[in-house]
Amino acid sequence: MSKKAKIRKLEKKVAKLKARVREARTHTHAVSPLAPKDGFPHLPVIGGARFSAVKAGVRYPGRVDVMLAELDPGTAVAGVFTRSATRSAPVLDCQAKLGTDQKAGAAFIVNSGNSNAFTGTNGVKAVEAITEEVARITGVPQNRVYSASTGVIGEPLPFERITAKVEELHGTMSADAIELAARAIMTTDTYPKGAGAEIKIGGKTVRIAGIAKGSGMIAPDMATMLVYIFTDADVEQSLLQRLLSDLTDETFNNITVDSDTSTSDSLLLAATGASGVKITEDTTAFIAALRGVMLDLAHQVVRDGEGATKFVEIRVTGAAADADARRHAMAIANSPLVKTAIAGEDPNWGRVVMAIGKSGAAADRDKLSIHFGDILVASQGWVSPSYREDEGAAYMKNDELVIAVDLGLGKGAATVWTCDLTHAYIQINADYRS
């Protein structure tokens, strides 16, 4: 084939991919005002990873709702999952498969629209059928096929609609179709979420790219998120698992939208090794880059909180211990009274005091102080003499807010991220199954 013919073939492939992305962009919800202004980011292509997505009609006709990621032999896979006592069949299946032989390839298949949760033996049957068909079509061993489902709970998954599309998925794989995959896993999300990084290690480039879905039912223990992160670094599976678990505690387990924990949340991290760069526990540049991608995705989930108009960082310092600081921070972040005050742009610092008092962690009324951004609001058990209500009200009009509390008891500290609670949250969830 001539060079010109190869270029024409590539141009046609790119045009088809762009058309499929445009089709996938049809969505019923207005994009969150907190969404990244530049849209879906340009993510680095990960050697050894390919993606595809199709319309299977799992719940809604005409929506791209199933994605497949295929990974080369030698790929290490790590995962963290919800600790819900009612977790779904796909979650249990993924947990059982982690740590299996990585000499073979691997595959991730994900559907939106139906969570395959609380579906009894039907759920197990669906997982078995889907993973078996992916294994048959791709040649990946079934114990290396990881599935996930997100959407409505308690309805049998029409898995035949998914298995019927596996051959089409496999036939349209592309290394640069990760945005299409991100769109396929959306439920009440208003935009697809992606983050990436490229770093130099020993003179070679290492790439990381991740996608996520999540908008409601977001609270620690992973929330109703599905997150898939890919790197071309060479990382041994047990190390990859340790890194993922540790970094999840610093990122995804420090966000909350509504305090509710899902049955279906899953985070899978795949390291293909295509870059040839071996990662150890001392490869700090890689660990920092991976943390950055995970934190970016975690923040995007909060920014797309159902009905959210404010992105809020809660900083707690001076606690008796880090665990106490986190408990206070989560009490503030999850308080409906705090969150509705933020939605109404009301600098009601009394609600922050209330949340601290109810958390159950150690606190002393006369030692704590509260800041809204740089504004000292309260200290020593009373409103600060320098505080002016109009300044607080003006600050609360910002899209991004920082509420800082110092307890004056020790060196414990924690930071969590949340959003406001608006009428739109109720509307979205009241109509969720309609």
N, C-alpha and C positions, 0 to 999 in steps of 0.2 A: 504494500500500500504506500502511495506517495505521501510526502509530507503534507501537501495541500489536502489530500483526502483525509488524512488523520485529523487535521485541524477542523475540517468540515464536520467530521463525525463527532469530534469533541464539542463543537459549537452546538450541534443538534442535541447532544446529551444535556448540555448546560441549559439550553432553551426549554427542554422538557422538564428538567428539574425546577426551573424558575416558575413554570406554569403550574406545577404541582404545589409549590409553596404558595402561590397566589390563591389557588383553590382552597388550601388549608386555612387561609386567613379569614374565612367567613366565621364569625362568632357573634353570639347574641348579646354579649355584655359590652358596654362602653369601656374603653381602656382606662385603667386606673390612672388618676392624675399623678400618682407617684411613680409611674412606670419610667424606665430609662428613656430619656428624650430621643436618643438615637436609634431606638428600636433594638432588635435582636443583634447582638454583637458579632463581628467577624471572628470566628473561632479557628484556632489552628487545626489543621488536618492531622489526625492521629494515625500513624502507621500501624497497620494490623487491625484497623477497625473500620467497619462499613455499616451503613444505615439505610433504612427504607421505611416507608409508611404508606398505608392505603386506607381507603374507605371500606369498612366491613359492615357498617350498619348495626353495630353492637346494640346501640340504644336509639341513636338519631340517624336518620337517613341523610346522606350527602355530606357527612362530616368525616374528615380524616381521623381515625380512631384506633388504629393498631400500628405499632412500630416494631421493627426488628433491628437489633444490632448484632452483627456477626464479628467474632474476634478470632484472630489467628491462633494456631497451636502455640503453646508456651505462655499463654496469657494467665496471669494470676488474678483471682477474683476474691475480693473481700466484701463484707456486707454488715450493715447494722439495720435493725428492724424494730418495729413497735414492740413494747412489752405488754400490750393490751392482753387481757385474759381471754378476749374474744377475737383474736387475730385470725385473719383469713387463711384459706387453704393455700393460696400462692405464697404467703409469707412463711408458713410452716414448711412448705416444700423447699423454698430457697434456703432456709436455715439448715435443713437437713443436708443440702448439697454442698454447702461451703466447705472448702478445704479439700475437695476431691482432686484427683489427678489433673494437673494442668498441662500435661504433655499434649493433650488433645485441644481442639478449639473450644470456644464457648459461644453462647448466644443468649441475648436478653429479648424476650418478647413481652410487650406491654399493651394492654387495651384500656381505653377509657369508656365511661358510660355505665359500667357495671363492675362492682368491686369484688364479686364472687366471694363475699363474706357472709357468714351466718347462712350458708347454703347446704350444710350437712354433707352427706356422701356425694351429692350432686357436685359440690365444689371440688372435691377430690377427683372425681371423674373428669371434670372439665380440665383441671390442671394436667392430669395424666394424658388426656387426648391432645391438648395443645402442645405440650412438650414432646410428646411422641411424634407428632407430625413435623414439628420443627427439626427434630433429630433426623427423621427420615429424609426430609428435603435437603437439609444442609450438610448432613454427614457428621454433625456434632453429636457426641454421645449424649443420651438423654439426661444423664446425671450432671451434665454441664450446660443444660438448658434451663435458664432461670426465667420464671414468668412473674408477672405482676398485673393486678387489675385495680382500677379505681373508678368510683362512681357510686351508684345506689347500692345500699346494703339490703340483703335479704331476698333478692330476686335471683333465680337460677341464671347463670351465665349462658347465653346462647352460643356455646363454644364452636358449634359447627360453622358459624359465620366467620370465625377466626381461622379455623383450620382450612377452610375453603380458600383463604387468601394467602396461605404461607408460601405457595409456589410463586405467586405474583410478587410477594415481598422479596423472596430470595432472588428473583430474576431482575429486580430493579435496584439492587444494592449499589450504593455509591459512598465513597469516602467523604464527600462533602455535603451529605444530605442530613446533617445533624439537626439543622433548624426544622426540617420537616418532621423529624422524630420528636422534637420538643413540642411541636404543635399537636401531634397525635395523642399525647398523654394529658392534655388539658381537660379539666372539667369546668368548674366555675372560674377558672383563671381567666383574666382578661388579656393576658399577653404571654407568649412563650418566654421561658427564662433560660439564659445561657451565660456562661462565664468561662474564661480561658486564661492561660498564661504560657509564656515561653521563656525559658531560662537557659543560661549557659552553664554547663558543668563539665570541667575538664576539656574545654574547647569544643564540646558538642552541644547541640540544642536539644533540650527536653521539652516536650509539649504536654499540656494538660487542657482538656476541654470537658465541660460538664453542662448538663441540662437538668431542669427540675420542674415539677408541677406542685402547686400548693396554693391555697387561697383561704380556705376555712378549715375548721377542725384542726387547728394548728396549736400544739402545745408540746412541751418536752415529752420524751420517749418517741421522738421523731415526727409526730404529728401525721396528718394525712398527706404527707409529701411522698412523691416518688422522685428520687434523685439518681442520676446515672453520670458517673465521672470516668473519664478515660485518659490514660497517659501512655506514652510510648517508652516510659522508663522501665528498667528491668528491676523489679522488686519481688523478693521472695514472699510467698503468700502469708506466712505468719507475721512478718514485719509489716506487710501491707495492712493486715487486719489490725495490728496494734496501733499503727498510725491513724487509721480510719476511726477506730473507737475513741482514741484520745482527742482527735480533732473534732469529732462530732460533739463531744461534751463542751467544746469551746465555741461551737458555731450553731448547728441545727438544734441542739438541746438548750440553747439560750434564746430561743425565739418563742413567741406566743401571739396568737391572734385572738383566741376565744377561750382558752384553757381546756379545750376538749381534745382528747387523744384518739386517733383513728385506729381502726382494725387492720389497716392495709399498708401503712407506711413502710417503705423500703428504700435503702440507699445502697447501691452497688458501686464498687470502685474496681475498675479493670486496668491492669498494667500489662501491655502487650510485649514490652521489651524491645520494640522495633528500633529504638534509638541506640541500643547497645550500651547505654549508660547504667551502670550498676548502682543502686541506691542502698545506703546503709543507714543505721540509726544516726550517724554523724553527718549525713548529707543535709545540712540545715537549709540550704537554698531551696532544695526540692520540698522539704517539709513546709517551709514558709510559703512557697508558691501554692502548694496544695491547700493550705489553710486559707490563703487569700481567695482561691476559687470557691471553696466551701462557704466562706463567710459572705462573699458576694451573692451566691445563690440563696443563702439563708435570708439575707436582707431583702432580696427580690421577692421572696415568698411573703414577707411581712408587708412590703410595699404593695403587694397585690391582695392583701387581706380583704375579705369580702366587704365591700362598701367603704374601704379605708380612704381617708383624706389626709391623715397625718402619720408620719413615720416618727416613732418615739424611742429614744434611747434612755434607759433607766440605769443610772450609775449609783451604786451604793458602796460607800467606803466607811472605814472606822468601825466595822462590825467586830464582834468578839471572835469570829472565825469566818472563813470564806463561805462555808455552808450557810451560816446565818445571813450573810450579805445576800446570797442568792435567794434565800427564802423571803427576805424582805423585798428584793427586787421583783420577784415573781408575784408577790402579793399586790404590789403596786401595779404591775403590768397587767394583771388579770382582773383587777377590780372594775366591775361595770360602772361604778360611780366615778372612778378616776377617768376611765375611757370615754364616758359620755360627756364629762366636763371638758375633756380635750376636744371632742367633736364639736362642742358648743363654743370653743375658744374661751372658756371660762377659767381664769387662773385660780381655781378653787384649791388652794394648798391644804385646806382642812381635810380634803379627801385623801391626800397623800399621808397625812398624819394618821388618819383612820386606818389606812391599809397597813402602815407600819405596826400599829397597835394590835391588829388582828392576826399578824403573820405567825405568831407563836415563837419567833426568835427573840433573843434578848434585845431590849431597847430601853433607853432612859429618856423620858419626855424632855427633861431639862438639859440634856446634853446634845440632842440632835439638831442639825441645821438642814435647811432645804433651799436649793437653788433651782430657778427656772432659767436655764442657760447661764449667763453670767450674773443674773440678778439674785441677790440674797433675799429670800422671801421670809424665812423664819429661822430663829436661833434661840437657844437657851429657854425653850418652852414657850415662846411667844413670837408674834410677828416682829420682824426686824424693824427697828426705828427708821432705817433708810428706805424701806420698801414703799413703793407707790403703786397702787392698784392699776393705774392707767398704763404703767410700764409693763406690768405683768400681762395685762390684757393685750397690749400691742405685741408682746413676744408670742403669745399663744396663737396669733394669726399666721405664724410661719408654718410651712409644710413639714419642716423637720424640727423636732423639739428634743431638748435634753432636760430631763428631770434628775437632779443630783441630790443625794441624801448622804450626809455624814453623821454617823451614830455616836462618834466620840467615845467608843468603848475599846477599840483595839485596832488591828491591822487588816482585818478581813475585808475583802472587796469582791464585787461581782458587777458585771454589766450584762443586761438583757435588752432585747429589742421587741417592740410591740407596735400596735397601731390604735387608732381611735375606734369607737363603736358607734355606728351611725344607723339611721333608719334603713339604709340600703342593705345592711347585714340581715335585718329581719326579713325584708322583701325577698332577698335571694334565697334564704333558707326556708321561708314559708312556701316558696314556689318550687323547691328543689326537685320534688318528685312529680310535679304537674306535667 
